């Protein structure tokens, strides 16, 4: 565990130290007993760089699985971006622990799902088929955005990959964003967590349903004389 010596020594830092050392937080010294004490092999203070910042390092803790990531950067924006990237990576690991099922990325799963939705719409003779086709078009917006952001023609690239998926029966074919000459996402090792992908589609669907329930929209200044 690493704690800044300039901090107040309270809040989440105390909680993290308690988790790492196996100790318990007590509000008063009179309540301190031996069974509430934690363990740490070494506690030392270090300085770093050309700044005057100092850190309290607690090592060889009782909970050996507890780790501290120390991030440094030339400015606060770089540090914030690094923290966001690490947080995203940790969330992916958390999702895999909860559900280790995966889907292939690169827009391959959205294209495959859109093809299935179109097939279901063709078998539906009611007016609902138009809503189903619109849902399929919405799914295709993901691979189109990937193609456009990669400098590719979104429409022609999507049409080519969709045609290959139908012809070859390979749902792993997606957008070759890195221009490696291979569209099979399993070969490129591009994967996404199933639980994350399901959550994305569910949230997007719920948002659209909420908007569709709005029967009127008033613009600023509307109705003013």
BALO-245692 format. One record per residue: x, y, z of N, C-alpha, C in turn; residue in three letters; residue number from 1. Coordinates in steps of 0.001 Angstrom, whole numbers, plus 500000, padded with zeros to 6 digits. Example, Ala and Ser with C-alpha at 12.3 -4.5 7.8 and 13.67 -1.06 7.14 Angstrom:
     npx     npy     npz    capx    capy    capz     cpx     cpy     cpz  code  pos
  513190  494310  507800  512300  495500  507800  513200  496700  507800   ala    1
  512850  497750  507080  513670  498940  507140  512900  500030  507870   ser    2
// end
This chain:
     npx     npy     npz    capx    capy    capz     cpx     cpy     cpz  code  pos
  500837  498816  500000  500000  500000  500000  500876  501240  500000   unk    1
  500417  502277  499286  501162  503529  499220  500230  504659  499635   unk    2
  500677  505499  500570  499878  506609  501076  500699  507873  500982   unk    3
  500078  508944  500475  500756  510228  500414  500867  510816  501820   unk    4
  502053  511287  502179  502248  511887  503498  501595  513252  503589   unk    5
  501172  513814  502451  500514  515113  502452  499008  514991  502627   unk    6
  498489  513755  502626  497051  513567  502754  496647  513678  504216   unk    7
  495356  513696  504437  494831  513827  505795  494884  512498  506543   unk    8
  495166  511420  505833  495245  510123  506498  493891  509571  506887   unk    9
  492836  509932  506193  491507  509436  506513  490794  508961  505270   unk   10
  489530  508641  505459  488702  508248  504336  489134  506946  503695   unk   11
  489143  506902  502354  489429  505647  501655  490832  505099  501903   unk   12
  491817  505977  502174  493172  505493  502392  493249  504611  503638   unk   13
  492581  505030  504706  492575  504226  505928  491885  502887  505672   unk   14
  490797  502906  504910  490079  501675  504607  490944  500722  503790   unk   15
  491693  501253  502815  492556  500413  501989  493704  499817  502806   unk   16
  494258  500620  503721  495327  500100  504586  494798  498982  505475   unk   17
  493582  499156  505996  492980  498119  506841  492784  496828  506055   unk   18
  492354  496939  504795  492157  495746  503966  493491  495060  503697   unk   19
  494517  495867  503390  495820  495304  503042  496501  494643  504231   unk   20
  496414  495266  505395  497131  494751  506564  496309  493764  507389   unk   21
  495015  493679  507099  494163  492785  507874  493741  493347  509202   unk   22
  493936  494652  509398  493547  495280  510654  492127  495811  510603   unk   23
  491676  496340  511723  490341  496914  511829  490448  498374  512242   unk   24
  489559  499196  511711  489556  500623  512021  488843  500852  513342   unk   25
  489520  501538  514268  488913  501853  515569  488874  503371  515731   unk   26
  487774  503915  516235  487648  505373  516358  488461  505965  517502   unk   27
  488734  505181  518558  489439  505698  519728  490510  504698  520168   unk   28
  491607  505218  520732  492701  504355  521188  492255  503437  522331   unk   29
  491255  503870  523093  490786  503056  524217  490147  501751  523751   unk   30
  489716  501710  522471  489082  500515  521927  490077  499619  521194   unk   31
  491342  499995  521189  492355  499238  520464  492764  497995  521254   unk   32
  492625  496835  520638  493019  495565  521239  493889  494794  520251   unk   33
  494542  493747  520739  495478  492986  519909  494796  492308  518732   unk   34
  493541  491901  518878  492850  491207  517779  492457  492157  516659   unk   35
  492573  493479  516878  492231  494456  515847  493461  494976  515106   unk   36
  494636  494500  515482  495864  494955  514842  496101  494216  513532   unk   37
  496671  494919  512556  497053  494305  511295  498534  493979  511284   unk   38
  499021  493545  510122  500433  493178  510007  501015  493725  508719   unk   39
  502245  494255  508816  503004  494704  507652  504472  494431  507916   unk   40
  505162  493864  506905  506569  493534  507082  507449  494751  507192   unk   41
  507121  495822  506455  507931  497045  506499  507072  498253  506182   unk   42
  507398  499356  506835  506735  500636  506597  507828  501679  506435   unk   43
  507904  502307  505270  508972  503267  505021  508446  504441  504197   unk   44
  509152  505551  504310  508790  506759  503574  509818  506993  502476   unk   45
  509336  507267  501258  510234  507477  500128  509882  508786  499430   unk   46
  510868  509350  498742  510664  510507  497892  510940  510113  496459   unk   47
  510477  510893  495513  510666  510520  494109  510766  511776  493251   unk   48
  511498  511626  492145  511606  512697  491168  512249  513955  491713   unk   49
  511952  515049  491071  512501  516346  491471  511534  517123  492356   unk   50
  510390  516512  492657  509410  517192  493508  509673  516866  494975   unk   51
  508941  517532  495828  509092  517315  497257  508045  516354  497799   unk   52
  507310  515701  496897  506295  514752  497339  506953  513542  497988   unk   53
  506344  513049  499022  506846  511871  499723  505701  510901  499932   unk   54
  506030  509616  499905  505036  508569  500036  505384  507627  501173   unk   55
  504348  507142  501843  504508  506139  502883  504200  504783  502262   unk   56
  505202  503915  502186  505065  502610  501542  504912  501532  502605   unk   57
  503829  500774  502504  503564  499673  503435  503665  498373  502645   unk   58
  504648  497539  502967  504923  496329  502190  504766  495079  503046   unk   59
  504760  493919  502336  504640  492605  502976  503418  492563  503891   unk   60
  502286  492964  503325  501055  493046  504113  500420  491673  504294   unk   61
  499448  491638  505201  498725  490392  505487  497970  489912  504253   unk   62
  497316  490843  503574  496580  490510  502349  497526  490693  501172   unk   63
  498171  489612  500758  499189  489710  499716  498606  490030  498344   unk   64
  497295  489906  498188  496667  490203  496897  496397  491691  496710   unk   65
  496576  492468  497750  496355  493916  497654  497569  494580  497013   unk   66
  497353  495364  495975  498443  496047  495266  498089  497522  495106   unk   67
  499109  498317  494867  498936  499746  494622  499580  500100  493297   unk   68
  498850  500799  492453  499375  501279  491173  499759  502744  491342   unk   69
  501009  503038  491090  501527  504398  491241  501724  504996  489859   unk   70
  500905  505992  489502  500929  506599  488174  501558  507981  488240   unk   71
  502437  508244  487285  503046  509573  487177  503005  510004  485715   unk   72
  502890  511307  485511  502863  511847  484162  503336  513285  484148   unk   73
  503558  513801  482948  504069  515164  482816  503030  516222  483181   unk   74
  501731  515850  483099  500681  516782  483505  499477  515986  483988   unk   75
  498524  516696  484575  497365  516032  485176  496488  515347  484140   unk   76
  496463  515867  482909  495633  515266  481876  496133  513861  481512   unk   77
  497443  513696  481416  498014  512391  481093  497752  511402  482222   unk   78
  497889  511855  483465  497631  510978  484609  496163  510564  484642   unk   79
  495262  511515  484374  493832  511205  484372  493497  510205  483273   unk   80
  494117  510350  482112  493864  509413  481010  494391  508025  481352   unk   81
  495558  507970  482006  496109  506673  482420  495201  506001  483449   unk   82
  494681  506781  484393  493765  506235  485396  492499  505699  484740   unk   83
  491984  506416  483743  490777  505966  483048  491037  504661  482297   unk   84
  492195  504564  481647  492525  503354  480890  492662  502148  481812   unk   85
  493320  502351  482959  493481  501256  483923  492128  500857  484497   unk   86
  491282  501833  484767  489957  501526  485291  489150  500708  484294   unk   87
  489221  501084  482995  488515  500329  481961  489023  498894  481894   unk   88
  490348  498725  481986  490923  497380  481941  490481  496547  483140   unk   89
  490416  497163  484311  489977  496447  485511  488502  496063  485408   unk   90
  487706  496910  484790  486289  496587  484607  486119  495396  483667   unk   91
  486975  495308  482645  486921  494153  481735  487239  492869  482496   unk   92
  488282  492915  483338  488637  491736  484141  487498  491379  485089   unk   93
  486878  492386  485699  485748  492127  486601  484610  491442  485861   unk   94
  484319  491898  484640  483250  491280  483857  483576  489839  483509   unk   95
  484846  489554  483207  485243  488189  482887  485149  487280  484108   unk   96
  485410  487837  485288  485264  487038  486507  483793  486701  486742   unk   97
  482926  487661  486480  481494  487428  486666  480950  486464  485621   unk   98
  481372  486621  484387  480908  485766  483285  482043  485672  482273   unk   99
  482645  484486  482137  483825  484348  481288  483501  484118  479814   unk  100
  482242  484271  479444  481878  484134  478033  482271  485399  477263   unk  101
  482702  485218  476023  483170  486341  475212  482491  486315  473844   unk  102
  482549  487440  473162  482145  487544  471764  483303  488206  471011   unk  103
  483350  487984  469723  484424  488571  468925  484072  490007  468557   unk  104
  485088  490875  468597  484881  492300  468393  484993  492717  466944   unk  105
  485430  493955  466740  485557  494470  465378  484227  494650  464674   unk  106
  483125  494706  465460  481808  494841  464847  481246  493549  464294   unk  107
  481979  492434  464486  481522  491163  463923  480224  490690  464565   unk  108
  480115  490845  465899  478901  490372  466570  477692  491234  466218   unk  109
  477905  492559  466020  476793  493425  465620  476308  493082  464213   unk  110
  477243  492797  463309  476862  492431  461941  476104  491117  461945   unk  111
  476608  490145  462696  475937  488846  462771  474545  488980  463381   unk  112
  474431  489805  464428  473124  490014  465053  472171  490725  464100   unk  113
  472691  491700  463343  471852  492424  462386  471329  491486  461294   unk  114
  472166  490578  460834  471735  489612  459814  470602  488740  460356   unk  115
  470723  488303  461606  469677  487482  462223  468383  488276  462392   unk  116
  468519  489562  462744  467333  490411  462906  466642  490607  461561   unk  117
  467414  490825  460495  466824  490972  459163  466110  489692  458731   unk  118
  466704  488542  459024  466064  487266  458673  464739  487108  459415   unk  119
  464729  487502  460705  463488  487423  461472  462450  488407  460948   unk  120
  462897  489577  460488  461973  490571  459950  461335  490079  458649   unk  121
  462101  489349  457848  461560  488806  456590  460444  487796  456843   unk  122
  460490  487132  457999  459475  486128  458325  458272  486734  459041   unk  123
  458351  488026  459346  457270  488704  460051  456472  489545  459060   unk  124
  455201  489225  458900  454365  489929  457918  453645  491133  458505   unk  125
  453762  491358  459817  453070  492481  460440  453887  493762  460303   unk  126
  453340  494842  460835  454015  496139  460757  455271  496177  461635   unk  127
  455399  495222  462554  456553  495172  463432  457858  494920  462681   unk  128
  457751  494415  461459  458957  494138  460693  459775  495403  460431   unk  129
  459104  496558  460348  459820  497807  460100  460629  498226  461330   unk  130
  460069  497987  462496  460815  498276  463720  462003  497329  463851   unk  131
  461821  496081  463461  462908  495107  463512  464030  495490  462557   unk  132
  463661  495949  461364  464696  496368  460401  465442  497612  460907   unk  133
  464712  498515  461555  465367  499699  462120  466344  499299  463216   unk  134
  465982  498274  464001  466889  497783  465040  468143  497190  464408   unk  135
  467971  496464  463297  469124  495905  462585  470036  497000  462034   unk  136
  469433  498076  461510  470236  499192  461008  471002  499864  462138   unk  137
  470386  499939  463316  471068  500533  464462  472272  499689  464871   unk  138
  472146  498379  464812  473276  497506  465130  474426  497712  464149   unk  139
  474087  497970  462897  475121  498154  461876  475862  499474  462022   unk  140
  475343  500389  462836  476028  501670  463008  477360  501503  463724   unk  141
  477500  500434  464531  478762  500202  465247  479888  499836  464278   unk  142
  479732  498804  463431  480821  498517  462478  481053  499643  461468   unk  143
  480001  500390  461135  480189  501521  460222  481049  502594  460870   unk  144
  480842  502841  462171  481659  503825  462876  483107  503346  462976   unk  145
  483303  502050  463215  484661  501506  463265  485374  501688  461932   unk  146
  484663  501416  460844  485263  501549  459509  485600  503008  459210   unk  147
  484693  503909  459548  484927  505335  459272  486095  505869  460093   unk  148
  486160  505476  461366  487260  505934  462222  488599  505346  461805   unk  149
  488571  504248  461076  489810  503622  460603  490229  504112  459226   unk  150
  489497  505081  458693  489833  505628  457384  489315  504803  456230   unk  151
  488376  503911  456487  487806  503063  455443  486451  503612  455015   unk  152
  485989  503163  453855  484663  503555  453392  483622  502778  454198   unk  153
  482804  503446  455001  481905  502717  455898  480890  501832  455184   unk  154
  480274  502346  454124  479215  501592  453456  479773  500389  452695   unk  155
  480818  500613  451904  481376  499510  451121  482028  498461  452011   unk  156
  482690  498898  453086  483332  497949  453992  482292  497097  454713   unk  157
  481221  497732  455188  480161  496987  455861  479498  496006  454907   unk  158
  479224  496465  453677  478578  495585  452706  479452  494380  452378   unk  159
  480754  494602  452286  481669  493502  451966  481728  492479  453102   unk  160
  481857  492968  454332  481945  492048  455474  480627  491309  455669   unk  161
  479504  492008  455523  478207  491353  455678  478012  490277  454621   unk  162
  478408  490586  453387  478297  489602  452310  479145  488375  452590   unk  163
  480344  488579  453111  481216  487448  453427  480668  486617  454581   unk  164
  480084  487285  455574  479489  486541  456689  478373  485623  456204   unk  165
  477524  486145  455319  476408  485346  454804  476918  484225  453903   unk  166
  477874  484558  453034  478378  483576  452074  479194  482480  452743   unk  167
  480076  482855  453665  480971  481889  454307  480383  481300  455587   unk  168
  479309  481892  456106  478722  481411  457350  479653  481573  458530   unk  169
  480457  482643  458503  481449  482892  459552  481075  484164  460298   unk  170
  480477  484045  461502  480067  485240  462251  481226  485982  462906   unk  171
  482447  485478  462756  483612  486133  463381  484222  487206  462498   unk  172
  483739  487355  461285  484289  488354  460367  483850  489754  460780   unk  173
  484822  490654  460916  484525  492020  461320  485339  493026  460525   unk  174
  485443  494236  461052  486153  495324  460377  487650  495211  460675   unk  175
  488452  495183  459632  489909  495107  459785  490455  496511  460026   unk  176
  490305  496992  461254  490682  498370  461585  492184  498606  461470   unk  177
  493001  497588  461754  494452  497729  461740  495060  497435  460373   unk  178
  494194  497166  459393  494647  496895  458020  495685  495769  457995   unk  179
  495357  494663  458647  496254  493510  458682  495975  492517  457561   unk  180
  494939  492797  456776  494599  491875  455695  493836  490657  456166   unk  181
  493325  490684  457400  492581  489560  457970  491355  490096  458698   unk  182
  490163  489617  458274  488918  490100  458863  488383  489185  459953   unk  183
  489004  488017  460138  488560  487096  461169  489077  487593  462518   unk  184
  488143  487984  463392  488527  488551  464680  489134  487518  465620   unk  185
  488865  486256  465398  489511  485231  466216  490988  485139  465884   unk  186
  491322  485304  464626  492727  485297  464209  493439  486527  464751   unk  187
  492754  487666  464751  493357  488902  465246  493306  489015  466774   unk  188
  492636  488076  467432  492514  488079  468897  491805  489336  469400   unk  189
  490737  489721  468704  489922  490863  469120  488648  490319  469760   unk  190
  488516  490489  471064  487374  489936  471780  486746  490991  472681   unk  191
  485503  490748  473071  484780  491587  474017  484054  490669  474999   unk  192
  483784  491176  476183  483041  490382  477152  481567  490345  476761   unk  193
  480954  489176  476911  479541  489043  476561  478662  489885  477473   unk  194
  478980  489905  478765  478169  490671  479707  478229  492169  479402   unk  195
  479402  492651  478969  479527  494063  478610  478759  494404  477346   unk  196
  478837  493525  476350  478130  493761  475088  476620  493727  475292   unk  197
  476134  492786  476085  474699  492718  476356  474229  493979  477067   unk  198
  475030  494458  478009  474653  495659  478754  474604  496880  477838   unk  199
  475544  496987  476910  475555  498110  475979  474285  498139  475129   unk  200
  473921  496992  474578  472744  496928  473711  471472  497173  474509   unk  201
  471405  496624  475724  470215  496825  476554  470042  498289  476940   unk  202
  471133  498962  477322  471041  500369  477708  470648  501245  476524   unk  203
  471224  500956  475344  470880  501724  474145  469416  501528  473780   unk  204
  468931  500294  473902  467531  500009  473594  466592  500700  474562   unk  205
  466933  500672  475845  466099  501341  476847  466061  502843  476629   unk  206
  467180  503423  476211  467223  504862  475955  466303  505232  474789   unk  207
  466336  504437  473719  465482  504715  472568  464012  504565  472940   unk  208
  463695  503553  473720  462303  503361  474152  461834  504545  474987   unk  209
  462722  505074  475829  462366  506225  476647  462085  507440  475772   unk  210
  462919  507639  474732  462729  508791  473837  461436  508647  473036   unk  211
  461127  507412  472610  459925  507191  471813  458646  507444  472616   unk  212
  458738  507376  473942  457572  507637  474781  457255  509118  474877   unk  213
  458188  509986  474448  457962  511435  474478  457075  511805  473297   unk  214
  455907  512340  473573  454960  512636  472500  455055  514069  471995   unk  215
  455891  514889  472638  456005  516270  472182  457339  516838  472649   unk  216
  457935  517677  471827  459202  518325  472151  459028  519825  471945   unk  217
  459342  520598  472955  459236  522047  472875  460631  522628  472681   unk  218
  460760  523467  471673  462040  524124  471392  462132  525418  472180   unk  219
  463358  525887  472462  463514  527170  473189  462851  528315  472417   unk  220
  462064  529110  473114  461405  530236  472481  460081  529910  471854   unk  221
  459729  528633  471802  458471  528247  471175  457291  528711  472024   unk  222
  456320  529305  471403  455142  529776  472124  455268  531184  472655   unk  223
  456464  531786  472519  456632  533160  473009  456022  534134  471998   unk  224
  455366  535140  472511  454745  536125  471635  455750  537183  471198   unk  225
// end
